[in-house]
Each structure stands twice: as C-alpha cells, then as structure tokens.
Amino acid sequence: MNAAHRVLARLAGLRLGAALALLGAAVAAAPSLAADHGPAPGLTRIGIVGAGRMGGTLAELWSKAGYQVMISSRHPDDLRSLAQSLGSNVSVGTPEEAARFGDVVVISVPYGAEPAVGKELSAELKDKVVIDLGNPYPERDGPMANDARREGTGVASARFFPGARLVRAFNAITYVDLRKDAHRAGAPVAIPIACDDPRATRTVSRLVLAAGFEPVVVGGLSKARLFDVDTPVYVKPMSASQLRAALGLSGP
Ligand SMILES: NC(=O)c1ccc[n+]([C@@H]2O[C@H](COP(=O)([O-])OP(=O)(O)OC[C@H]3O[C@@H](n4cnc5c(N)ncnc54)[C@H](OP(=O)(O)O)[C@@H]3O)[C@@H](O)[C@H]2O)c1
C-alpha cells in the first residue's frame, strides 16, 4: 500500500470534516506520487537481456507498474509462458530485439558474459540507459571477475558498454528480497545507484520507485565499488537512512 492508499484507507474511520481535509491532502499528493511511480511520458519501454532470476523478477515488478517490458533469451520460446503469466504488457524477444525495444535496457546475465553481450549489442545500446546489475564471481565468471572486483564494477563495466549511459543498480539485493520487499510496509528498502549521467540517474531512480524501492544515489560509476560484492551493504536490505549512514553519505 503506498502513501496515497494509506491516506485513503484512513478516511473510512474518520468523521466527515476531518475526512474531507485528508482527502484533499491525498488528492494533492496524488499527481506527484503518480509522477514518481508511474511510467514517465515517452519512457515506458524496458528491454531485459537475460530473464532469469533477477531479470524475470524485475520484469514482473515493472510490468505491474504499467511499463511495457520485453524479456529476452537466446532461446525466446522458453520465455513465452512466463511472459503470458506476467500480462499483456510483457513480450518476448531475442537479446538484440530487447535491446532495440527498450528506452532502458537491463543487462541481467552472468558478469563473465557481459563483455561479449556488450560487443554483440553495441549498436542497439548506443546512447541508451543501460542498467548493469551483474556481480563478478571468479568461480563462475573466471579471472575477469577478480579484475572487476579490484577496480570496482562501475569502472570495469563501463568498458564493456562503451557509448551507453551506464547505471549500476539492483546488484546489491537478492532476487528473493527483490520480490519479498517490493512495496513493503514502512520504510522502503533502498537501492544504491551509481552513474555518471544525471539524466540516466533520474530515469533509473524512477524505475527503482516504480519497482517498490527507494533510490539512493551514491555517486558516479567509480563509487559503485562501495556497494559491490563483499562490502558491508551488499545484499543486506536497509532503509535509505540506514544505507546512507552505512556509506557515510549525507541526506537526500
Ligand atoms: N540471483 C541474485 O539474487 C542476484 C542478485 C543481484 C545480482 N545478481 C547478478 O545478476 C546477474 C544475473 O543473475 P541471475 O541470478 O538472474 O542469473 P540467472 O537466473 O542464471 O539468469 C541469467 C540469464 O542470463 C542469460 N545468460 C546466461 N549466460 C549467458 C551468456 N553467456 N550470454 C548471454 N546471456 C546469458 C540466461 O538467459 P538465456 O540462457 O535464456 O539466454 C539467463 O536467463 C548475475 O551477474 C548475478 O551475479 C544476481
């Protein structure tokens, strides 16, 4: 239940005068809530490359929020029943088709596959907002994962996706918590974001809200290392104020 819904739910238990005053507040709040949570005009299409645990969960959250989503696979037929179960605003394609489709494209593949994916999709991803949520694990991704951990994923991933407006986000939460904590009651779970492009940062912040979380902008891509694998904030659900405190950031 979001803030406007909570206000409206309380109306039932109030006397008329107080109820009308509260209703006025709810109506006044509604446009900004809608503006923050709903699809932005002209920015409604999300392409997801790698619709496994993370990609599939995000597809569900954003399709529920009203976005047009294309999930993709190297074997698109395997995704048809998932797409059908998610609703009519979810379609299926190849990774190339999803990258072309999205105003925003999410790369949700094993980190070791990112250099090849970045090369294969370089034309489609040029100038697009690209969310990279991959995490480097040497046991899965090989020696490149050690290099990425050493220099920080924001810096390493920028080399895999030249020409894209790259954003690190959604890497520091598990797919289990992503589903469980979306739109949770009380303080939302914070999603740290690192990006060098202010417009892309705003776009992804909006998608974080739409998914049912609170964006915390940590800084440019070089700061993505602050929420990489094995940092104190990695895969530990925290509110925005807890996350800011843990990272030594000042207020919003
Ligand atoms: N699982 C989590 O809780 C979690 C949390 C945060 C971040 N992450 C990170 O997010 C990324 C995805 O994790 P996941 O758990 O969602 O993985 P997953 O369930 O295994 O899904 C990964 C998807 O990537 C595609 N893929 C696999 N190898 C590929 C390749 N060589 N080239 C292109 N596509 C390939 C597969 O799609 P097709 O085979 O259908 O093409 C698969 O559906 C990883 O980097 C992971 O470290 C995971």
The ligand as an SDF file (V2000), in Angstrom:
LIG
                    3D

 48 52  0  0  0  0  0  0  0  0999 V2000
   20.4460  -14.0450   -8.1660 N   0  0  0  0  0  0  0  0  0  0  0  0
   20.5380  -12.9480   -7.4140 C   0  0  0  0  0  0  0  0  0  0  0  0
   19.9470  -12.8850   -6.3110 O   0  0  0  0  0  0  0  0  0  0  0  0
   21.3330  -11.7770   -7.9000 C   0  0  0  0  0  0  0  0  0  0  0  0
   21.2610  -10.5640   -7.1780 C   0  0  0  0  0  0  0  0  0  0  0  0
   21.9200   -9.4460   -7.6510 C   0  0  0  0  0  0  0  0  0  0  0  0
   22.6870   -9.5450   -8.7970 C   0  0  0  0  0  0  0  0  0  0  0  0
   22.7810  -10.7400   -9.4640 N   0  0  0  0  0  0  0  0  0  0  0  0
   23.5970  -10.7730  -10.6800 C   0  0  0  0  0  0  0  0  0  0  0  0
   22.7080  -10.6510  -11.7580 O   0  0  0  0  0  0  0  0  0  0  0  0
   23.1580  -11.4030  -12.8830 C   0  0  0  0  0  0  0  0  0  0  0  0
   22.0790  -12.3960  -13.2510 C   0  0  0  0  0  0  0  0  0  0  0  0
   21.8640  -13.2760  -12.1640 O   0  0  0  0  0  0  0  0  0  0  0  0
   20.6070  -14.2560  -12.0880 P   0  0  0  0  0  0  0  0  0  0  0  0
   20.6630  -14.8740  -10.7490 O   0  0  0  0  0  0  0  0  0  0  0  0
   19.3820  -13.5710  -12.5480 O   0  0  0  0  0  0  0  0  0  0  0  0
   21.0580  -15.3400  -13.1720 O   0  0  0  0  0  0  0  0  0  0  0  0
   20.2050  -16.4290  -13.9100 P   0  0  0  0  0  0  0  0  0  0  0  0
   18.9380  -16.7180  -13.1970 O   0  0  0  0  0  0  0  0  0  0  0  0
   21.1380  -17.5550  -14.2070 O   0  0  0  0  0  0  0  0  0  0  0  0
   19.8320  -15.7030  -15.2820 O   0  0  0  0  0  0  0  0  0  0  0  0
   20.8560  -15.2470  -16.1240 C   0  0  0  0  0  0  0  0  0  0  0  0
   20.3280  -15.1600  -17.5460 C   0  0  0  0  0  0  0  0  0  0  0  0
   21.4130  -14.7690  -18.3580 O   0  0  0  0  0  0  0  0  0  0  0  0
   21.3400  -15.4350  -19.6140 C   0  0  0  0  0  0  0  0  0  0  0  0
   22.7110  -15.8920  -19.9550 N   0  0  0  0  0  0  0  0  0  0  0  0
   23.4200  -16.8260  -19.3250 C   0  0  0  0  0  0  0  0  0  0  0  0
   24.6310  -16.9480  -19.9050 N   0  0  0  0  0  0  0  0  0  0  0  0
   24.6610  -16.0610  -20.9150 C   0  0  0  0  0  0  0  0  0  0  0  0
   25.6180  -15.7250  -21.8990 C   0  0  0  0  0  0  0  0  0  0  0  0
   26.8110  -16.3380  -21.9530 N   0  0  0  0  0  0  0  0  0  0  0  0
   25.2980  -14.7760  -22.7800 N   0  0  0  0  0  0  0  0  0  0  0  0
   24.0990  -14.1650  -22.7550 C   0  0  0  0  0  0  0  0  0  0  0  0
   23.1440  -14.4510  -21.8540 N   0  0  0  0  0  0  0  0  0  0  0  0
   23.4300  -15.3820  -20.9430 C   0  0  0  0  0  0  0  0  0  0  0  0
   20.4090  -16.6320  -19.4590 C   0  0  0  0  0  0  0  0  0  0  0  0
   19.4230  -16.4570  -20.4230 O   0  0  0  0  0  0  0  0  0  0  0  0
   19.2640  -17.4400  -21.6920 P   0  0  0  0  0  0  0  0  0  0  0  0
   20.0990  -18.6630  -21.4460 O   0  0  0  0  0  0  0  0  0  0  0  0
   17.8150  -17.7270  -21.6640 O   0  0  0  0  0  0  0  0  0  0  0  0
   19.6890  -16.6330  -22.8520 O   0  0  0  0  0  0  0  0  0  0  0  0
   19.8200  -16.4960  -18.0680 C   0  0  0  0  0  0  0  0  0  0  0  0
   18.4150  -16.4590  -18.0650 O   0  0  0  0  0  0  0  0  0  0  0  0
   24.4590  -12.0630  -12.4260 C   0  0  0  0  0  0  0  0  0  0  0  0
   25.5520  -11.2850  -12.8420 O   0  0  0  0  0  0  0  0  0  0  0  0
   24.3510  -12.0620  -10.9150 C   0  0  0  0  0  0  0  0  0  0  0  0
   25.6270  -12.0530  -10.3000 O   0  0  0  0  0  0  0  0  0  0  0  0
   22.1090  -11.8350   -9.0440 C   0  0  0  0  0  0  0  0  0  0  0  0
  1  2  1  0
  2  3  2  0
  2  4  1  0
  4  5  1  0
  4 48  2  0
  5  6  2  0
  6  7  1  0
  7  8  2  0
  8  9  1  0
  8 48  1  0
  9 10  1  0
  9 46  1  0
 10 11  1  0
 11 12  1  0
 11 44  1  0
 12 13  1  0
 13 14  1  0
 14 15  2  0
 14 16  1  0
 14 17  1  0
 17 18  1  0
 18 19  2  0
 18 20  1  0
 18 21  1  0
 21 22  1  0
 22 23  1  0
 23 24  1  0
 23 42  1  0
 24 25  1  0
 25 26  1  0
 25 36  1  0
 26 27  1  0
 26 35  1  0
 27 28  2  0
 28 29  1  0
 29 30  1  0
 29 35  2  0
 30 31  1  0
 30 32  2  0
 32 33  1  0
 33 34  2  0
 34 35  1  0
 36 37  1  0
 36 42  1  0
 37 38  1  0
 38 39  2  0
 38 40  1  0
 38 41  1  0
 42 43  1  0
 44 45  1  0
 44 46  1  0
 46 47  1  0
M  CHG  2   8   1  16  -1
M  END
$$$$
